[in-house]
Every structure is written in C-alpha cells, then in structure tokens.
C-alpha cells in the first residue's frame, strides 16, 4: 500500500472496472465502501471492528428489492418466499493456524498461514432462524 494514506474518504461515482482497478492496486488492504444502485444499497461502517470487541450487528447492512437475483444468491441455502426482513450473519471460529514450515520470515509466515476452523451461517427470515455450520480451511 505504498503511496496511499491510511484513511481516505472519497465521494463519487465509479463503474465496475474502476472498482476492480482500485481493488487490484490495494491488494492486502481493506476497502470499506458504501454502494448504491437501482433498487440496491450497501452501507459499511468507516472503521473495522477491533479484534475481540463486541460484535457490531450494523457493521454492514444492505437493502434491496425482494424479487432480485441478489436475494437468491445471498439466501442460496434457505427457501424464503415472501418476506419483510432478512438478516444474514457469519461467525468465523479459527481453531488452528497452519504455518508453512520452511518460512522463516514472521510477517510472510502470517500471510501464508492457513486458518482452520468453522464458519457458522445464520439466516433469519422475519424472525425464523436457520443455522448451518461448515468446516473451514483458508
């Protein structure tokens, strides 16, 4: 991230190509973007939560039309039908770090380490909660 400030707030419009270019230039960085379009809006808080702090349920929120393909993609594992409100959350539990044995550089070892654990997905459709848990290795 050489040459970029730690915090920068920009308001404007960008197409998908401009966002892809920005993402590729900031590899390893974090983009906290508010996005809006026809019938869709995404809001993200301006600071990442601190590790170990209380979970902020409103860190990332989205509003979209009910009949869109986006809803089908987000709720791929739940038959939702008509709804008033959907809440989706993911809780990651990392139980083990698998560090490459041949890596002697600590910062590189951290970046190359694989995280092993689980992800719990919770989908609430108008208060009816559906939970699943899967193993994770990334």
VOGU-3710 file (C-alpha; in Angstrom, 3 decimals, decimal comma):
1> xxxxxxxxxx> 0,000/0,000/0,000  2,870/2,325/-0,690  1,723/5,815/-1,614  -1,796/5,508/-0,194  -2,972/7,197/3,005  -4,189/5,009/5,856  -7,656/6,596/5,713  -9,144/8,248/2,691  -12,749/9,223/2,125  -13,909/9,762/-1,432
11> xxxxxxxxxx> -17,411/10,527/-2,598  -18,320/9,987/-6,211  -19,304/7,506/-8,845  -17,327/4,582/-10,223  -18,083/1,775/-12,622  -17,154/-1,861/-12,009  -13,878/-1,535/-13,968  -12,721/1,378/-11,792  -13,562/-0,569/-8,623  -11,706/-3,639/-9,906
21> xxxxxxxxxx> -8,635/-1,487/-10,644  -8,780/0,089/-7,180  -9,060/-3,335/-5,573  -6,078/-4,709/-7,505  -3,921/-1,700/-6,548  -4,807/-2,040/-2,862  -4,096/-5,778/-2,658  -3,809/-6,660/1,017  -5,688/-3,509/2,049  -9,266/-3,031/3,134
31> xxxxxxxxxx> -11,975/-1,219/1,184  -14,966/-0,051/3,210  -17,390/1,087/0,532  -20,949/2,350/0,552  -22,566/1,369/-2,722  -25,925/2,179/-4,249  -27,687/1,492/-7,499  -31,131/0,828/-8,906  -33,072/-0,744/-6,043  -29,912/-1,800/-4,159
41> xxxxxxxxxx> -27,889/-0,169/-1,375  -24,954/-1,328/0,767  -23,646/0,581/3,800  -20,429/-0,267/5,654  -19,072/1,434/8,785  -15,938/3,538/8,279  -13,718/1,573/10,690  -13,082/-2,142/11,062  -14,131/-3,595/14,408  -11,247/-4,292/16,762
51> xxxxxxxxxx> -10,436/-7,980/17,306  -12,104/-9,295/20,442  -14,502/-6,359/20,715  -18,277/-6,670/20,921  -19,822/-7,582/17,575  -21,463/-4,674/15,751  -24,647/-6,040/14,159  -24,891/-2,963/11,927  -21,292/-3,009/10,593  -22,550/-3,909/7,124
61> xxxxxxxxxx> -26,178/-3,505/6,038  -27,879/-3,837/2,669  -31,288/-3,005/1,272  -32,581/-4,442/-1,972  -35,734/-5,338/-3,828  -37,367/-8,629/-2,855  -37,569/-10,098/-6,325  -33,935/-9,769/-7,303  -31,357/-12,423/-8,105  -29,209/-10,889/-5,366
71> xxxxxxxxxx> -31,599/-12,210/-2,709  -31,442/-15,675/-4,296  -27,627/-15,567/-4,223  -27,463/-14,415/-0,594  -30,094/-16,895/0,616  -28,947/-19,850/-1,504  -29,461/-22,341/1,336  -32,905/-21,199/2,534  -36,268/-21,247/0,767  -37,524/-17,783/1,674
81> xxxxxxxxxx> -40,619/-16,988/-0,390  -42,197/-13,650/0,586  -40,503/-11,793/3,417  -40,360/-8,459/5,184  -36,813/-8,596/6,580  -33,805/-10,895/6,227  -30,708/-10,871/8,427  -27,642/-12,922/7,481  -24,604/-13,304/9,713  -21,430/-15,368/9,553
91> xxxxxxxxxx> -19,355/-16,230/12,613  -15,841/-17,484/11,931  -14,087/-19,588/14,560  -10,387/-20,155/13,879  -9,018/-23,026/15,962  -5,675/-23,621/14,286  -3,077/-21,798/12,197  -1,165/-23,989/9,773  2,129/-22,189/9,158  4,480/-23,285/6,349
101> xxxxxxxxxx> 7,479/-24,973/7,991  10,024/-23,562/5,538  9,008/-19,918/6,101  11,407/-18,067/8,438  10,021/-14,544/7,846  7,333/-13,973/10,509  5,216/-11,476/8,557  5,322/-13,659/5,441  4,517/-16,754/7,525  1,458/-14,963/8,932
111> xxxxxxxxxx> 0,267/-14,016/5,444  0,819/-17,535/4,067  -0,650/-19,364/7,066  -3,852/-21,316/6,540  -6,661/-20,818/9,014  -8,545/-23,940/10,085  -11,841/-23,828/11,930  -15,503/-23,366/11,116  -17,995/-20,832/9,824  -21,500/-20,635/11,256
121> xxxxxxxxxx> -24,093/-19,095/8,936  -27,296/-17,739/10,413  -30,166/-16,607/8,175  -33,166/-15,012/9,868  -36,251/-14,562/7,683  -38,869/-12,490/9,513  -37,592/-13,846/12,831  -37,391/-17,524/11,780  -33,718/-18,501/12,150  -31,940/-21,118/10,001
131> xxxxxxxx> -28,382/-22,034/11,095  -25,700/-24,125/9,415  -22,068/-24,778/10,302  -19,302/-25,928/7,964  -15,612/-26,681/8,302  -13,239/-24,002/7,065  -9,690/-24,099/5,700  -8,476/-20,883/4,068
//
